[in-house]
Amino acid sequence: MIRAEILSTGDEIMSGSLVDTNAAWITRQLLQSGLEVGRISCAGDDLRELQSLIQEIAQRADIAVITGGLGPTPDDITAEAAARACGVELEQNRQALQSIEDYFARLQRPMPESNLKQALIPAGSVCLPNPAGTAPGFRLNIHNCCLFALPGVPSEMKQMFDLSVTPWIKKHLAQQLQPMSIRVISCFGISESKTAQALQGFSSSFPDIHLGFRFKFPAIQARLYCRQPAGRTYGQHMEDAVNWVKHRLGDRVFSSRDSTLQEETMQLLADQNKTLAILEGCSGGMLAHLATGTEAGSKALLLARVVHEDFQGFSRTHVDPLHSARELASEIMTDAESDFGLVNFAAKEADQTRVFMGLAGRHRTLAREFTRGYPDRQASITALSWACLNLLRLELLEVIPGNHSSNSASGEPAT
């Protein structure tokens, strides 16, 4: 069995100042290629410790990925530690130097002398170009281990992994591996326990596919894993499993391709050539932020207003908040001359504050009370914003019943 390991470097990781998202991402990529990660390690910016750890990993692993420590500052020591672990010297690599010079030339800036350090890689290693930054990586064989050193900046690391690591695995290890097919079905408005209950019987129908669950607030993910023997593909079999899950979870499923609720909702809006206006009284701009976080959403959103909960327009909401929700949604839609208007606000009563959502379209209006509160304000804002988007998604899919004045929650996250 081919063994893979990951090593994340940097005092910022060891001190907890920086969350190591790189290791999680690399693990997923290796798993999809058919490699299981046997160990994930981290080390600070100590040369002897890092050298020793690299030597240990090289004794255990067939392939290793190191992130971080390739910058131009004195605490960037990965290249030197790897060279010592391999018993070679650092040498200036012409391809690495050219890559750095080209990067600064594109920026039309002079290259600082300190960046010359980044062109020094272990003798005998292969330079891995970095199209997005100044830190080239390298590939180095130590004992029977192929070691890849990549920068710690996630955006740079991911590009270089796709350009250099994945192709190498496919070329040299493909015949020995069973790639892992992974599908993620994301849903909203149902708890993890109820999701598991709805999917009882999955293992009997698909015994060769593993079903797991993940709570990724405020969504629930059903994750399907299946190994594919060499020379065989399970594409249709996996697709049948995905459809089985979607059928049992119904319209609570917003994605089966690991995309976000805002991506799916705003793409639906764009596909139908519709536009949107937003009025936020309780979500602090997050709803508009989510809507414009996609290319489709940035084109479809015509107007967004973020107002205080004491906004004068909300003064009438305490009388009939559901009616007011529909009315306010219609007003913002009219003001923007959009196809939909989406609002949220708080209605203050004597002993409590209630939160409502309103959606107006060209043919009808909807109102819902948002009843899920969270001790954490940010969590409440996030959940409310998702519930608003989900209300719009369901209306675009034409699956909401026709009772316009219903005060039932629509697509709220469950605890």
Backbone torsions as a table, in degrees:
resi	resn	phi	psi	omega
1	MET	NA	131.0	-179.6
2	ILE	-76.6	128.7	-175.7
3	ARG	-106.2	132.4	177.5
4	ALA	-118.8	146.6	175.6
5	GLU	-136.3	157.9	179.5
6	ILE	-126.6	138.2	177.4
7	LEU	-128.1	118.7	176.5
8	SER	-103.8	133.4	-174.7
9	THR	-119.2	156.0	174.7
10	GLY	128.1	135.9	176.9
11	ASP	-61.0	-29.5	-178.6
12	GLU	-66.2	-29.1	176.0
13	ILE	-79.2	-43.2	-179.6
14	MET	-64.1	-29.7	-178.8
15	SER	-87.8	-8.2	-178.3
16	GLY	84.4	5.5	179.7
17	SER	-72.5	-23.0	-177.7
18	LEU	-132.3	130.2	177.1
19	VAL	-79.7	131.1	-177.4
20	ASP	-84.1	85.7	176.2
21	THR	-82.6	-19.4	-178.6
22	ASN	-60.7	-45.6	-176.4
23	ALA	-61.4	-40.0	179.5
24	ALA	-64.9	-42.7	-179.2
25	TRP	-65.8	-44.6	-179.7
26	ILE	-63.3	-39.9	178.1
27	THR	-57.4	-44.4	179.7
28	ARG	-63.7	-40.8	-179.4
29	GLN	-66.4	-42.7	179.8
30	LEU	-65.8	-39.1	179.4
31	LEU	-62.4	-42.2	178.5
32	GLN	-64.8	-27.7	177.6
33	SER	-80.1	-12.1	-179.7
34	GLY	106.1	4.4	-179.6
35	LEU	-100.8	131.5	174.6
36	GLU	-98.4	134.4	-179.8
37	VAL	-83.3	119.1	-178.4
38	GLY	-81.9	-27.3	-178.3
39	ARG	-159.8	143.1	172.6
40	ILE	-118.6	122.5	-178.3
41	SER	-119.5	162.2	172.3
42	CYS	-140.7	151.8	-178.2
43	ALA	-144.8	148.3	177.2
44	GLY	-82.8	-170.3	-176.0
45	ASP	-88.8	59.2	177.1
46	ASP	-118.4	118.8	-170.8
47	LEU	-61.7	-47.8	-177.9
48	ARG	-66.0	-41.9	-179.8
49	GLU	-63.9	-44.2	-178.6
50	LEU	-66.3	-42.1	177.0
51	GLN	-59.0	-46.1	-179.5
52	SER	-62.6	-41.2	-178.7
53	LEU	-68.2	-38.4	177.0
54	ILE	-62.8	-40.9	179.0
55	GLN	-64.8	-39.7	177.9
56	GLU	-62.5	-47.0	-178.6
57	ILE	-62.2	-41.1	-179.4
58	ALA	-63.7	-26.2	177.3
59	GLN	-76.0	-28.6	-175.0
60	ARG	-96.9	-38.5	-166.3
61	ALA	-100.9	155.2	172.9
62	ASP	-91.2	-30.1	177.7
63	ILE	-142.4	138.1	-179.4
64	ALA	-137.7	144.0	177.2
65	VAL	-122.1	123.1	177.9
66	ILE	-109.1	136.2	175.5
67	THR	-122.1	143.4	176.1
68	GLY	93.5	163.0	174.4
69	GLY	79.7	22.4	179.7
70	LEU	-112.1	14.3	-177.9
71	GLY	-80.4	-171.9	-174.4
72	PRO	-94.8	3.0	-174.6
73	THR	-96.0	164.2	-176.1
74	PRO	-60.4	-26.3	-178.8
75	ASP	-84.7	1.9	175.4
76	ASP	-90.3	99.2	-166.9
77	ILE	-124.2	10.9	-175.5
78	THR	-62.4	-44.7	-178.6
79	ALA	-61.7	-44.1	-179.9
80	GLU	-66.3	-41.2	180.0
81	ALA	-64.3	-40.7	179.0
82	ALA	-66.9	-39.6	178.3
83	ALA	-62.3	-44.0	178.7
84	ARG	-65.1	-39.7	179.6
85	ALA	-62.4	-29.3	-177.9
86	CYS	-94.7	-10.8	179.9
87	GLY	76.4	32.4	178.5
88	VAL	-126.9	172.1	178.6
89	GLU	-95.0	162.2	169.3
90	LEU	-80.2	143.3	176.3
91	GLU	-140.5	150.0	179.0
92	GLN	-72.8	125.8	-178.8
93	ASN	-98.9	125.5	-175.0
94	ARG	-62.0	-41.4	-179.7
95	GLN	-65.3	-39.6	179.3
96	ALA	-64.6	-44.1	-179.9
97	LEU	-63.4	-42.1	179.8
98	GLN	-63.2	-38.1	178.9
99	SER	-62.1	-42.3	-180.0
100	ILE	-68.3	-44.5	179.6
101	GLU	-62.6	-39.8	178.8
102	ASP	-64.3	-37.1	-179.5
103	TYR	-61.8	-47.2	-179.2
104	PHE	-70.6	-30.7	177.3
105	ALA	-64.6	-39.1	178.1
106	ARG	-64.5	-32.9	178.4
107	LEU	-82.3	-8.5	-176.3
108	GLN	57.7	45.6	179.0
109	ARG	-130.8	146.8	176.0
110	PRO	-69.1	145.6	179.9
111	MET	-82.4	121.3	176.3
112	PRO	-62.8	147.7	-178.8
113	GLU	-61.2	-30.7	-178.1
114	SER	-62.1	-24.8	-179.0
115	ASN	-73.2	-12.7	175.4
116	LEU	-59.7	-29.0	179.5
117	LYS	-58.1	-32.5	-175.5
118	GLN	-72.3	-12.0	176.6
119	ALA	-88.1	-2.5	178.7
120	LEU	-90.1	115.1	179.1
121	ILE	-131.1	161.8	-177.5
122	PRO	-58.2	138.1	178.6
123	ALA	-58.2	134.4	179.3
124	GLY	88.6	-5.4	179.0
125	SER	-85.4	165.7	179.9
126	VAL	-104.1	127.6	179.3
127	CYS	-71.2	135.8	175.4
128	LEU	-109.9	112.2	-175.3
129	PRO	-64.4	147.8	178.2
130	ASN	-116.0	102.8	-177.3
131	PRO	-76.7	-8.4	-173.0
132	ALA	-118.6	2.3	-177.0
133	GLY	-162.7	-168.5	-175.4
134	THR	-97.2	-4.1	-172.6
135	ALA	-103.5	94.9	173.3
136	PRO	-65.6	151.2	173.9
137	GLY	-101.3	-170.1	177.0
138	PHE	-154.8	157.3	174.2
139	ARG	-117.3	132.3	-172.1
140	LEU	-142.9	135.2	175.2
141	ASN	-94.0	124.3	175.1
142	ILE	-124.6	117.1	-172.5
143	HIS	57.7	-122.9	178.6
144	ASN	-105.4	17.4	-177.5
145	CYS	-105.6	131.4	173.9
146	CYS	-95.7	116.1	-173.8
147	LEU	-107.5	129.1	176.0
148	PHE	-110.2	125.9	176.6
149	ALA	-108.2	121.6	-176.9
150	LEU	-125.8	154.6	178.4
151	PRO	-65.6	160.5	-178.2
152	GLY	-85.1	-16.0	178.4
153	VAL	-66.5	118.2	-171.5
154	PRO	-54.9	-43.5	-177.4
155	SER	-64.4	-38.1	178.0
156	GLU	-72.0	-44.0	-178.8
157	MET	-59.0	-43.7	-176.9
158	LYS	-65.1	-42.8	178.3
159	GLN	-62.1	-44.0	-178.0
160	MET	-69.3	-34.3	176.2
161	PHE	-61.9	-46.2	-179.6
162	ASP	-66.0	-33.3	-177.5
163	LEU	-82.1	-31.2	-170.0
164	SER	-119.9	-40.5	-174.2
165	VAL	-82.1	-52.4	-178.0
166	THR	-58.1	-46.5	177.9
167	PRO	-60.8	-36.7	179.0
168	TRP	-64.7	-43.0	178.8
169	ILE	-61.2	-44.9	-178.9
170	LYS	-64.1	-36.8	-177.3
171	LYS	-74.9	-41.0	-170.7
172	HIS	-102.2	-21.1	-172.9
173	LEU	-123.5	-3.5	-171.1
174	ALA	-55.2	-40.3	-176.2
175	GLN	-71.2	-15.6	-178.0
176	GLN	-100.9	-3.6	-171.7
177	LEU	-114.2	155.8	171.1
178	GLN	-115.6	98.4	-177.6
179	PRO	-55.7	146.2	179.2
180	MET	-97.3	120.3	173.9
181	SER	-87.7	126.3	-177.1
182	ILE	-126.5	129.5	174.6
183	ARG	-126.6	140.4	-178.7
184	VAL	-119.0	121.4	176.3
185	ILE	-108.8	114.8	-175.3
186	SER	-103.2	136.6	179.2
187	CYS	-135.9	163.3	-174.9
188	PHE	-141.8	138.8	178.4
189	GLY	95.3	18.1	179.7
190	ILE	-147.9	144.0	-178.3
191	SER	-79.1	165.3	179.1
192	GLU	-63.8	-41.6	-179.0
193	SER	-65.8	-40.0	178.6
194	LYS	-70.5	-31.9	175.5
195	THR	-63.3	-46.8	179.0
196	ALA	-61.9	-39.7	179.4
197	GLN	-64.0	-41.1	-179.4
198	ALA	-65.9	-24.0	-175.4
199	LEU	-103.1	15.9	175.0
200	GLN	-60.6	138.8	-177.7
201	GLY	97.8	-5.0	-179.5
202	PHE	-61.6	-45.9	-175.6
203	SER	-62.9	-31.6	178.5
204	SER	-70.9	-36.3	-179.5
205	SER	-79.6	-30.8	-177.2
206	PHE	-135.2	71.9	-174.3
207	PRO	-64.8	-20.2	-177.9
208	ASP	-94.6	3.9	178.6
209	ILE	-117.2	127.0	-179.9
210	HIS	-87.7	133.2	179.1
211	LEU	-108.8	125.2	176.3
212	GLY	-128.9	166.5	-177.8
213	PHE	-128.7	147.8	177.4
214	ARG	-143.2	131.1	174.5
215	PHE	-93.1	106.2	179.6
216	LYS	-114.5	85.5	-168.5
217	PHE	-45.9	133.1	-0.4
218	PRO	-97.8	25.9	-178.1
219	ALA	-106.3	162.4	171.6
220	ILE	-115.0	134.7	179.0
221	GLN	-114.8	130.4	167.3
222	ALA	-99.7	122.4	-173.4
223	ARG	-114.8	128.8	-178.4
224	LEU	-109.8	131.3	-178.2
225	TYR	-126.0	132.6	179.1
226	CYS	-148.0	125.6	175.9
227	ARG	-82.5	141.0	-179.0
228	GLN	-111.1	113.8	178.0
229	PRO	-58.4	152.1	-179.1
230	ALA	-56.0	133.4	177.6
231	GLY	84.7	-1.0	-179.6
232	ARG	-126.6	149.2	175.8
233	THR	-124.8	142.6	-177.6
234	TYR	-112.0	30.0	-174.8
235	GLY	-55.8	-53.1	-178.0
236	GLN	-69.5	-36.4	178.8
237	HIS	-62.1	-44.1	178.1
238	MET	-66.4	-38.9	179.5
239	GLU	-63.5	-37.5	176.3
240	ASP	-62.8	-40.2	179.1
241	ALA	-65.5	-42.3	178.2
242	VAL	-60.7	-44.8	-179.9
243	ASN	-65.0	-34.8	176.1
244	TRP	-60.0	-46.2	179.6
245	VAL	-65.2	-46.0	-178.7
246	LYS	-61.6	-38.1	-179.8
247	HIS	-62.5	-38.6	-176.7
248	ARG	-81.8	-22.6	179.0
249	LEU	-96.9	-15.4	173.7
250	GLY	64.4	-144.6	-174.2
251	ASP	-76.9	3.3	171.1
252	ARG	-70.6	-22.0	176.9
253	VAL	-75.7	123.1	176.4
254	PHE	-109.1	-11.6	179.1
255	SER	-158.6	143.3	171.0
256	SER	-124.1	22.7	180.0
257	ARG	-133.8	25.6	176.2
258	ASP	61.4	34.5	176.0
259	SER	-103.4	166.8	-175.8
260	THR	-88.4	164.6	178.3
261	LEU	-61.9	-41.3	-179.5
262	GLN	-65.9	-37.0	177.6
263	GLU	-63.1	-46.1	-178.3
264	GLU	-67.0	-43.8	-176.8
265	THR	-66.8	-46.5	-177.1
266	MET	-71.3	-28.0	175.7
267	GLN	-70.7	-37.8	174.0
268	LEU	-58.8	-42.5	179.6
269	LEU	-62.1	-45.2	-179.4
270	ALA	-67.3	-39.7	-179.4
271	ASP	-62.9	-31.2	178.7
272	GLN	-92.2	5.6	178.4
273	ASN	56.9	43.3	-179.5
274	LYS	-109.8	158.9	179.1
275	THR	-122.9	165.8	-170.8
276	LEU	-140.0	146.7	170.4
277	ALA	-129.0	144.6	-173.7
278	ILE	-127.9	139.5	170.7
279	LEU	-127.6	118.2	-177.1
280	GLU	-113.3	123.4	174.6
281	GLY	-111.6	-15.5	-175.0
282	CYS	-128.3	-11.0	-173.2
283	SER	-106.6	6.7	167.8
284	GLY	58.9	26.1	179.5
285	GLY	93.4	-7.0	-178.1
286	MET	-65.9	-37.3	-180.0
287	LEU	-59.6	-47.1	178.0
288	ALA	-66.0	-36.9	178.7
289	HIS	-62.1	-45.3	178.4
290	LEU	-63.8	-41.5	-176.9
291	ALA	-65.0	-37.6	-176.7
292	THR	-92.2	3.0	180.0
293	GLY	-77.8	-1.4	176.9
294	THR	-122.3	156.5	179.7
295	GLU	-62.6	-41.3	179.3
296	ALA	-63.3	-41.1	-178.7
297	GLY	-68.7	-37.1	-178.9
298	SER	-65.3	-25.0	177.3
299	LYS	-86.3	-32.3	-173.7
300	ALA	-83.9	-26.6	-177.2
301	LEU	-82.2	113.3	-177.8
302	LEU	-90.3	-31.1	-174.7
303	LEU	-153.5	137.4	174.6
304	ALA	-137.5	126.3	176.9
305	ARG	-120.1	128.1	176.3
306	VAL	-114.8	117.3	-173.8
307	VAL	-127.2	162.8	177.2
308	HIS	-73.4	153.9	-179.1
309	GLU	-63.1	-16.6	176.7
310	ASP	-93.0	11.7	177.0
311	PHE	-49.4	135.0	-173.7
312	GLN	-56.2	-34.0	-178.7
313	GLY	-64.1	-16.7	-179.9
314	PHE	-91.2	-0.7	-174.0
315	SER	-62.2	-27.3	-177.7
316	ARG	-88.2	-3.7	-169.4
317	THR	-72.5	-21.7	-176.6
318	HIS	-71.8	-19.7	-178.1
319	VAL	-72.6	-56.5	177.0
320	ASP	-143.8	86.4	-172.5
321	PRO	-62.4	-33.3	178.7
322	LEU	-66.7	-42.6	176.1
323	HIS	-63.9	-41.0	-179.9
324	SER	-64.4	-36.8	179.4
325	ALA	-61.4	-44.9	179.2
326	ARG	-66.9	-38.2	-177.9
327	GLU	-67.3	-46.0	-179.9
328	LEU	-64.8	-38.1	177.7
329	ALA	-64.0	-39.4	178.3
330	SER	-66.2	-38.1	-178.4
331	GLU	-66.5	-44.7	-179.3
332	ILE	-68.5	-32.8	176.5
333	MET	-65.2	-42.4	179.9
334	THR	-66.5	-43.7	-179.7
335	ASP	-58.8	-39.4	-176.2
336	ALA	-90.9	-9.0	-174.1
337	GLU	54.5	44.2	-178.8
338	SER	-102.0	174.7	179.3
339	ASP	-85.2	-25.5	179.0
340	PHE	-136.9	148.6	171.2
341	GLY	-124.2	133.2	-175.5
342	LEU	-130.0	126.3	-175.7
343	VAL	-134.0	157.9	165.3
344	ASN	-143.9	148.4	-178.3
345	PHE	-161.8	166.4	176.9
346	ALA	-108.9	135.6	175.8
347	ALA	-108.7	114.4	-177.0
348	LYS	-86.3	129.9	175.4
349	GLU	-118.5	-177.0	-173.3
350	ALA	-58.0	-45.9	-173.9
351	ASP	-119.7	7.1	-178.8
352	GLN	-160.6	164.3	174.0
353	THR	-119.8	125.8	-179.0
354	ARG	-110.7	146.3	-176.1
355	VAL	-112.4	136.5	-176.9
356	PHE	-130.4	154.6	175.4
357	MET	-123.4	144.0	176.5
358	GLY	-133.9	142.8	178.2
359	LEU	-135.3	127.5	177.6
360	ALA	-119.4	137.6	173.4
361	GLY	-126.8	-175.0	-178.4
362	ARG	-69.8	-22.6	-173.4
363	HIS	-114.0	-19.3	178.8
364	ARG	-163.6	168.7	177.3
365	THR	-124.6	153.0	-178.6
366	LEU	-132.8	151.8	175.7
367	ALA	-141.7	140.8	178.1
368	ARG	-141.0	148.0	171.4
369	GLU	-94.1	133.3	177.3
370	PHE	-92.7	112.5	-170.1
371	THR	-107.0	-0.9	-178.7
372	ARG	-93.2	112.1	176.0
373	GLY	-106.7	149.4	179.3
374	TYR	-127.7	145.2	178.8
375	PRO	-58.3	-33.7	-179.1
376	ASP	-87.0	125.5	-176.3
377	ARG	-62.4	-41.6	-178.2
378	GLN	-64.0	-38.2	177.8
379	ALA	-64.1	-40.0	179.2
380	SER	-64.3	-41.8	179.4
381	ILE	-64.5	-43.1	179.4
382	THR	-62.3	-48.0	-178.2
383	ALA	-62.6	-40.6	178.9
384	LEU	-64.6	-43.2	179.8
385	SER	-61.7	-42.7	177.1
386	TRP	-63.8	-41.2	-179.5
387	ALA	-62.9	-37.7	177.2
388	CYS	-64.2	-47.3	178.8
389	LEU	-62.8	-37.3	-179.5
390	ASN	-68.0	-35.0	176.0
391	LEU	-61.4	-43.0	176.9
392	LEU	-65.1	-42.4	179.9
393	ARG	-58.9	-47.7	-178.3
394	LEU	-64.4	-35.6	177.7
395	GLU	-68.6	-39.0	177.4
396	LEU	-64.5	-31.3	178.2
397	LEU	-84.4	-6.5	177.9
398	GLU	60.0	46.0	179.7
399	VAL	-116.4	1.0	179.4
400	ILE	-83.7	131.7	176.4
401	PRO	-58.1	163.5	-171.3
402	GLY	-81.9	1.1	180.0
403	ASN	-74.3	100.8	-171.0
404	HIS	-71.0	-24.0	-173.2
405	SER	-104.3	15.7	-179.3
406	SER	-58.7	138.8	177.7
407	ASN	-105.4	17.3	176.9
408	SER	-77.7	149.6	179.0
409	ALA	-68.7	147.4	179.4
410	SER	-120.8	108.1	173.5
411	GLY	66.0	39.5	176.9
412	GLU	-85.7	149.8	177.5
413	PRO	-69.8	143.1	178.7
414	ALA	-101.4	146.7	179.5
415	THR	-81.1	NA	NA
